[in-house]
Amino acid sequence: MKAAVIESVGKAVVAEVPDPTPGPREVVVEVAACGLCGTDLHILQGEFAPKLPIVPGHEFAGQVVGVGTQVTEVSVGDRVAVDPSLYCYECRYCRTGHNNLCERWAAIGVTTAGGAAQFAVAPVANCVKLPEHVRTEDAALVEPLSCAVRGYDVLQSRLGAHVLIYGSGTMGLMMLELAKRTGAASVDIVDVNPARLETARRLGVSASAANPDELDRPQGWDLVVDATGNAAAIQDGLDRVAKAGTFLQFGVADYATRVTIDPYRIYNQEITITGSMAVLHSFERAAELFANGVLDPEIFISDRIPLERYPQALEQFAAGVGRKIVVVP
C-alpha cells in the first residue's frame, strides 16, 4: 500500500509499505482522510516518536475493511473515527485514571504506524462508529476535537468567564467553539495571522487582535489558553491572567521552550497554571459533539490534499497557510 513515511529528521516521503494485518482484537481501516497536526511537525523535527522511520497520522477516520478473529463490536463496512491513544492499563497513572500520562504511553501515528496511508490498523476498542449523516472524510476532526474537550475538562470553567485564546489555528478555533458552548461571557483571540483571525470572526469571536494590548480588558482574563506553543505567546499570556484566573498550556511547545513565571504573583493572586495532554475519556464525547454539529467541517477544513503530496502538505502546514489540512489517500 501507499503511505507517508517520516524517514529521518527533516525528511518525509511517500512510499510503498506492506499491507497491514490485524491482530485478534484489531481492525484494518481504509483511511478516508487524515489530518495534519503540530505533533507531526515535532516528529519531523525528531521529537515525540521513539524511533524513525514512522508512518505518521493520528487524526483519521475511514471504513473497516478487515477484522481480527476476536472482533465482534464492528463489522466490515462500518465507518469509524479512530482514537489513536494506546495505554498499558497497568502503570500507576493508568490505574489512577490518568491514562494519558501512562508510563508506557504510545499512539497510532506517533509510536506505531498511523493513518497517513491507504490503510491503518487500530484496536477495536479505539474505534467509534459514525452515524449516517456524518461524512467519513470530515471525521478526521474528531480526534483534535477530543483534545479540546480534554482541555475544557482540565479548565473546569465556570459560567460567565472571560476567555483569551492565543492562536486561531484549528485548535484555537475549537477551543473558541467549546468556550461559546460552556457559558463564557466573552471569548477573545490573539493571532498574528490575519486570515486565521478572519475565520475566528466568522465563528463569532467577541474580539480579535494581533496584540492583546488592542483588546479592552486591563484587569485580565479569567481563563487564558495558549494554543500556539510559542514562547512569546506563552510568556505574554501568563501576564494576562486575572486574579484567581487560570492559564492553560494547550499548545505543544518544542522541548527547549522556556518562559519565566512570577512566583509571588501566582501566590498573591491565586493564579492557576495547568496543562492538557492529548486525549483522556473524551473521544466518544467529541464524536457525539461532532455528530451534533459543534464544528462546521467546511469552515475548519481548508485543504484536502492527495496523500501523494504529503511532504508538500507538511510544508504548507508548517508555513501556517490554511486551517486544518487533511490528506486523502
C-alpha positions, 0 to 999 in steps of 0.5 A: 500500500501507499503511505507517508513515511517520516524517514529521518529528521527533516525528511518525509516521503511517500512510499510503498509499505506492506499491507497491514494485518490485524491482530485478534482484537484489531481492525484494518481501516481504509483511511478516508482522510487524515489530518495534519497536526503540530505533533507531526511537525515535532516528529519531523523535527525528531521529537515525540516518536521513539524511533524513525522511520514512522508512518505518521497520522493520528487524526483519521477516520475511514471504513473497516475493511478487515477484522481480527478473529476476536472482533465482534463490536464492528463489522466490515463496512462500518465507518469509524473515527479512530482514537489513536491513544494506546495505554498499558492499563497497568502503570500507576497513572493508568490505574489512577485514571490518568491514562494519558500520562501512562508510563508506557504511553504510545499512539497510532501515528506517533509510536506505531504506524498511523493513518497517513496511508491507504490503510491503518490498523487500530484496536477495536476498542479505539474505534467509534462508529459514525452515524449516517449523516456524518461524512467519513472524510470530515471525521478526521476532526474528531480526534483534535476535537477530543483534545479540546474537550480534554482541555475544557475538562482540565479548565473546569470553567465556570459560567460567565468567564472571560476567555483569551485564546492565543492562536486561531489555528484549528485548535484555537478555533475549537477551543473558541467553539467549546468556550461559546458552548460552556457559558463564557461571557466573552471569548477573545483571540490573539493571532498574528495571522490575519486570515486565521483571525478572519475565520475566528470572526466568522465563528463569532469571536467577541474580539480579535487582535494581533496584540492583546494590548488592542483588546479592552480588558486591563484587569485580565482574563479569567481563563487564558489558553495558549494554543500556539506553543510559542514562547512569546505567546506563552510568556505574554499570556501568563501576564494576562491572567486575572486574579484567581484566573487560570492559564492553560498550556494547550499548545505543544511547545518544542522541548527547549521552550522556556518562559519565566513565571512570577512566583509571588504573583501566582501566590498573591493572586491565586493564579492557576497554571495547568496543562492538557495532554492529548486525549483522556475519556473524551473521544466518544464525547467529541464524536457525539459533539461532532455528530451534533454539529459543534464544528462546521467541517467546511469552515475548519477544513481548508485543504484536502490534499492527495496523500501523494503530496504529503511532504508538500502538505507538511510544508504548507502546514508548517508555513501556517497557510490554511486551517486544518489540512487533511490528506486523502489517500 
